[in-house]
Amino acid sequence: MKVLLVEDDQSLVDVLTQTLINHHYLVDTATDGKTGWDLAATFEYDLILLDLRLPGLDGIEICQRLRRAEDTTIQSPNLQTPILLITAQDTSFSKVTGLDAGADDYIVKPVDINELLARMRALLRRSGSKRSPVLNWEGLELDPSTCDVKYQGHPLRLTAKEYKLLELLLRHPQQIFSHDKLVEHLWVLDEMPTDSAIRAHIKGLRKKLKAVGAEDVIETIYGLGYRLKAAKKAEVNQISQMWERYRKTYCDRLAIIQQATTALQNHTLTEELRQQAQQEAHTLKGSLGLFGLDAASQLSQMIERLLNSPDLLNHISSLSNSVTQLQTLLHPTPPPPTPAFPPAPAAPSSSSPVPAQLLLLTTDADLFPALANAANRWHIQVQLATRLSQAREMITQSPPNIVALDLTAYSHEEGVDFLTDLANNEPPIPSLILTEQDDFAERMKLAKLGGKGILQKPIAPDHVLHMGFQVLQRLTPTTGKVLIVDDDAIVLDQLHSILQPWGFDLILLSDPQRFWDTLAATHPDLIILDIEMPGVNGIDLCQVVRNDQQWGDLPILFLSAHTDEPTIQQVFSAGADDYIGKPIRAAELVARVLNRLKTARMLQTLQRLRG
């Protein structure tokens, strides 16, 4: 929980800050009203502690400004945040004035710490805060009211940061948190950590969890961040339905293996049947893990190895037992552990016109011609408006792709109002902001208002256009043609069900021998490969692509049930761009495909422009 404390008595600030930190709150502080208002208008807090009398701007005015935002176009991050007034004036008039101004409660100095904490908890409960009584996950239990953490009854002694990290992950079990997101949620302004410090906190928390038996709680999603590992008992209807649809197919594959086992016992096994059974075992090994049947996948691997053994006759008993166990595992309906599919995006809109339209708002006589002259190189057309009213009319008539606002040309209030209008437009219009200020709090405030890029004047025209180009690339829906190569048709079907709703043009190939002809005929934007396939493996295909002059830069993503370090190193040494282990997690797959396509598109466009 993040708290803003605005109090001009530094000794009281020190005492309250330490007390709140001891109770696992994050605390930002301000000792004057203006700084307090800047923080409250910029960052989102769970609760605000506010002194009544403050230098620069008093607590009543701050309350009124925060609550007044409801009746304006200003997007306040703390419009509904509970406010607890701290006042030395124990009079009904002061209390009534504060409550009428928008405060939710008050406490009279000298502050009783226990009463303050109790009032804070009450406000957080009434505000509909997500601070639930107890958070549970796979034997883990975290009680926010007492800050106690247990795993299967065993207490965990965590540092304050480890506790906050675990609480954040438990509250958002399916969300991936990048380093930047962790900083935003878990650190205050004056203690920004390095990436290595964040990794150290993650490592420390993992170590303490492992010590009490809670292993694999925090999962690293390479290139994206961290999240809570999916609970084993999570169920997904789509995966369950797919298993029901294909269970007979898998049982038919098993029947061929059983037929070969019986023939072996009767000494009538032909080489053709042995090879067919070995191929079916290979397919089962790579596919069953998708449905949470890890034990069945391991048994299939053992069966494949036995069928490939030169002294197969000496392993009849082992083969028969393994096949019987596999049959037992395949007949009950398994509970698939894969997390829910991500929501499909809206139908892809038509691509932005070329050149893109940039509306520049400025009174700087030199800026517009300089931008206009450089714009052709970036496939951008620049229009000029010198008045905000003129810009609003132009946007109504023909909305631009992006707006560049020179804040030095207008009052701060006018600029904030205009940025708010852009953010509230349907659809929102991204904005670049040119400013002479280099203040961190101001930059955060502008970012909250929807600024996608903040540039400090004076600045070269190409820097403005480059930033605009990057913003448009990030915001442009990224779809593309994806070639997926896997010898298991069921895996191809599952990948199709995950990626097709996102607007991708999918080419599904189950025969790796036709890879090169398919590549040349379809010209994909990205390739997804399995590692183990009959005849040729994915690593070989990856190396062939990387050695080709035409296709060498094509993004390649691997899917495989092999998650051991040597295999992953081999994959990346062959030239892979990314790797996802099976069973497939839909949200992770979509995120990685989108990221790779966006990166590839941006690099291609930059190369063409530099051309």
Residue pairs with C-beta under 8 A, 6 or more apart in sequence:
1 24
1 25
1 26
1 46
1 47
1 124
1 129
1 131
2 25
2 26
2 27
2 28
2 43
2 44
2 45
2 46
2 185
2 188
3 20
3 25
3 26
3 27
3 28
3 45
3 46
3 47
3 48
3 49
3 120
4 27
4 28
4 29
4 30
4 36
4 39
4 40
4 43
4 45
4 47
4 48
4 49
5 13
5 16
5 17
5 20
5 27
5 28
5 29
5 30
5 49
6 29
6 30
6 31
6 33
6 35
6 36
6 39
6 40
6 48
6 49
6 50
6 51
6 54
6 59
6 62
7 13
7 16
7 29
7 31
7 49
7 51
7 54
7 86
8 31
8 32
8 51
8 53
8 54
8 55
9 51
10 31
12 111
13 29
13 31
16 27
16 49
16 111
16 116
17 27
17 29
19 113
19 117
20 27
21 27
21 160
23 117
23 147
24 147
24 160
24 163
24 164
24 167
26 164
26 186
26 187
26 188
27 188
28 39
28 43
28 45
28 188
28 189
30 36
30 38
30 39
32 54
32 55
32 56
32 57
33 54
33 55
33 56
33 57
33 58
33 59
33 61
33 62
34 56
34 57
35 56
36 50
36 54
36 57
36 62
37 57
37 62
37 65
38 441
38 445
39 189
39 441
40 48
40 62
40 66
40 78
41 65
41 66
41 76
41 77
41 78
41 445
42 77
42 441
42 444
42 445
42 448
43 77
43 444
43 448
44 77
44 78
44 81
45 77
45 78
45 81
46 81
46 124
46 127
46 129
46 131
47 81
47 82
47 83
47 84
47 120
47 123
47 124
47 127
48 66
48 78
48 81
48 82
48 83
48 84
49 84
49 86
49 120
50 59
50 62
50 63
50 83
50 84
50 85
50 86
50 103
51 59
51 85
51 86
51 87
52 58
52 59
52 60
52 85
52 86
52 87
52 88
52 89
52 94
52 98
53 59
53 87
53 88
54 62
59 85
59 87
59 98
59 103
60 97
60 98
60 101
63 83
63 85
63 98
63 101
63 102
63 103
64 101
64 102
66 76
66 78
66 79
66 81
66 83
66 102
67 79
67 101
67 102
69 75
69 76
69 79
70 76
70 79
73 417
73 420
73 421
73 424
74 416
74 417
74 420
75 420
75 423
75 424
75 448
75 449
77 448
80 127
81 127
82 104
82 105
82 123
82 124
82 126
82 127
83 102
83 103
83 104
83 105
84 103
84 104
84 105
84 106
84 107
84 116
84 119
84 120
84 123
85 98
85 103
85 105
85 106
85 107
86 106
86 107
86 109
86 111
87 94
87 95
87 98
87 106
87 107
87 108
87 109
88 108
88 109
89 108
90 108
95 106
98 106
99 106
104 123
104 126
104 127
105 119
105 122
105 123
107 115
107 116
107 119
121 145
124 131
125 131
130 171
131 144
132 144
133 143
133 144
133 145
134 141
134 142
134 143
134 144
135 141
135 142
135 143
135 144
135 167
135 170
135 171
136 142
137 170
137 173
137 217
137 228
137 231
138 214
138 217
138 231
138 232
139 151
139 152
139 214
140 149
140 150
140 151
140 166
140 170
140 209
140 214
140 217
141 148
141 149
141 150
141 151
142 148
142 149
142 163
142 166
142 167
142 170
143 149
144 167
147 163
148 155
149 155
149 156
149 158
149 163
149 166
150 156
151 209
151 212
151 213
151 214
152 212
152 213
154 212
154 213
156 208
156 209
156 212
157 208
158 166
158 205
158 208
159 201
159 204
161 186
161 201
162 201
162 204
162 205
162 208
164 185
164 186
165 182
165 186
165 201
165 202
165 205
166 205
168 177
168 182
168 185
168 186
169 177
169 218
169 226
169 227
169 228
170 228
172 228
173 227
173 228
173 230
173 231
174 227
174 228
174 230
174 339
174 340
174 587
175 227
176 221
176 224
176 225
176 226
176 227
176 587
176 588
176 591
177 185
177 225
177 226
177 227
178 224
178 225
179 195
179 198
179 225
181 225
182 198
182 225
182 226
183 192
183 193
183 198
187 193
189 440
193 201
202 218
202 226
205 218
206 217
206 218
209 215
209 217
209 218
216 229
217 228
217 229
218 226
218 227
218 228
218 229
219 226
219 227
219 228
219 229
220 226
221 227
221 588
222 578
222 579
223 578
223 592
223 595
224 588
224 591
224 592
224 595
230 337
230 338
230 339
230 585
231 337
232 337
233 335
233 337
234 337
234 338
234 339
234 340
235 335
235 336
236 336
236 338
236 339
236 340
236 341
238 341
238 497
239 290
239 291
239 336
239 338
240 333
240 335
240 336
242 291
242 490
242 493
242 494
242 497
243 291
243 333
243 334
243 336
244 333
246 490
246 493
247 330
247 333
249 490
250 284
250 287
250 288
250 330
251 330
251 331
253 280
253 283
253 284
254 280
254 284
254 323
254 326
254 327
254 330
256 273
256 276
256 277
256 280
257 277
257 280
257 281
257 303
257 307
257 323
257 326
258 323
258 327
259 273
259 277
260 269
260 273
260 274
260 276
260 277
260 307
261 277
261 316
261 319
261 320
261 323
263 269
263 270
263 273
264 274
264 312
264 313
264 316
264 319
265 316
265 320
274 307
274 312
277 307
278 304
278 307
278 308
279 534
281 300
281 301
281 303
281 304
281 307
282 300
282 304
282 532
282 534
283 487
283 488
284 296
284 297
284 300
284 303
284 326
285 297
285 300
285 301
285 304
285 561
286 297
286 487
286 488
286 491
286 530
286 532
286 560
286 561
286 582
287 297
287 488
287 490
287 491
288 294
288 296
288 297
288 300
288 330
289 297
289 561
289 582
289 583
290 338
290 490
290 491
290 494
290 582
290 583
290 584
291 334
291 336
291 583
292 334
292 335
292 336
292 337
292 338
292 583
293 329
293 330
293 334
295 329
296 326
296 329
296 330
297 561
299 322
299 325
299 326
299 329
300 326
302 322
303 319
303 322
303 323
303 326
306 312
306 315
306 318
306 319
306 322
307 319
309 315
312 319
336 583
337 583
338 583
338 584
338 585
338 586
339 585
339 586
339 587
340 586
340 587
341 498
341 586
341 587
342 586
342 587
342 590
344 501
344 502
345 477
345 501
345 502
345 503
347 503
348 477
348 479
348 503
349 477
351 476
352 401
352 472
352 476
353 401
354 379
355 375
355 376
355 378
355 379
355 380
355 381
356 379
356 380
356 381
356 401
356 402
356 468
356 472
357 380
357 381
357 383
357 398
357 400
357 401
357 402
358 371
358 375
358 380
358 381
358 382
358 383
358 400
358 401
358 402
358 403
358 404
358 465
358 468
359 382
359 383
359 384
359 385
359 391
359 394
359 395
359 400
359 402
359 403
359 404
360 367
360 368
360 371
360 382
360 383
360 384
360 385
360 403
360 404
360 406
361 385
361 386
361 388
361 391
361 403
361 404
361 405
361 406
361 409
361 410
361 418
362 368
362 384
362 386
362 404
362 406
362 409
362 434
363 386
363 406
363 409
364 406
364 408
364 409
367 406
367 461
368 382
368 384
370 461
371 382
371 404
371 461
371 464
371 465
372 382
373 461
374 461
374 462
374 465
375 381
375 382
375 465
377 462
377 465
377 609
378 462
378 465
378 466
378 468
378 469
378 609
379 609
380 465
380 468
380 469
383 394
383 400
385 391
385 394
386 409
388 410
388 414
388 418
391 403
391 418
392 418
392 421
394 400
395 403
395 422
395 425
395 429
399 425
399 429
400 429
401 429
401 430
401 472
402 429
402 430
402 431
402 432
402 452
402 468
402 471
402 472
403 422
403 429
403 430
403 431
403 432
404 431
404 432
404 433
404 434
404 464
404 468
405 415
405 418
405 419
405 431
405 432
405 433
405 434
406 434
406 457
407 415
407 433
407 434
407 435
408 434
408 435
408 436
408 457
410 418
416 449
419 431
419 433
419 446
419 449
419 450
419 451
420 449
420 450
422 428
422 429
422 430
422 431
422 450
423 449
423 450
428 450
430 450
430 452
430 471
430 472
430 475
431 450
431 451
431 452
431 453
432 451
432 452
432 453
432 454
432 455
432 464
432 467
432 468
432 471
433 446
433 451
433 453
433 454
433 455
434 455
434 456
434 457
434 459
434 464
435 442
435 446
435 454
435 455
435 456
435 457
436 456
436 457
437 443
437 456
438 456
443 454
446 454
447 454
452 471
452 474
452 475
453 467
453 468
453 470
453 471
455 463
455 464
455 467
469 605
470 602
473 598
473 601
473 602
473 605
474 598
477 503
478 594
478 597
478 598
478 601
479 502
479 503
479 504
479 505
479 597
480 504
480 505
480 524
480 525
480 526
480 597
480 601
481 504
481 505
481 506
481 507
481 522
481 523
481 524
481 525
481 526
482 499
482 504
482 505
482 506
482 507
482 524
482 525
482 526
482 527
482 528
482 593
483 507
483 509
483 518
483 519
483 522
483 524
483 526
483 527
483 528
484 492
484 495
484 496
484 506
484 507
484 508
484 509
484 527
484 528
485 509
485 512
485 515
485 527
485 528
485 529
485 530
485 533
485 538
485 541
486 492
486 495
486 509
486 510
486 528
486 529
486 530
486 533
486 559
487 510
487 511
487 512
487 530
487 533
487 534
488 510
488 530
489 510
491 530
491 559
492 508
492 509
492 510
494 584
495 506
495 508
495 528
495 559
495 584
495 589
496 506
496 508
498 584
498 586
498 589
498 590
499 506
499 589
499 590
499 593
500 506
502 590
502 594
504 593
507 518
507 522
507 524
509 515
509 518
512 533
512 534
512 535
512 536
512 538
512 541
513 535
513 536
515 536
515 541
516 544
519 527
519 545
519 551
524 554
525 554
525 555
525 597
525 600
525 601
526 554
526 555
526 556
526 557
526 593
526 596
526 597
526 600
527 545
527 554
527 555
527 556
527 557
528 556
528 557
528 558
528 559
528 593
529 538
529 541
529 542
529 556
529 557
529 558
529 559
530 538
530 558
530 559
530 560
531 537
531 538
531 539
531 558
531 560
531 562
531 567
531 571
532 538
532 560
532 562
538 558
538 560
539 570
539 571
539 574
542 556
542 558
542 571
542 574
542 575
542 576
543 574
543 575
545 551
545 552
545 554
545 556
545 575
546 552
546 556
546 574
546 575
553 600
553 603
554 600
555 577
555 578
555 596
555 597
555 599
555 600
556 575
556 576
556 577
556 578
557 576
557 577
557 578
557 579
557 580
557 592
557 593
557 596
558 571
558 576
558 578
558 579
558 580
559 580
559 581
559 582
559 584
559 589
560 567
560 571
560 579
560 581
560 582
561 581
561 582
562 568
562 581
563 581
568 579
571 579
572 579
577 596
578 592
578 596
580 588
580 589
580 592
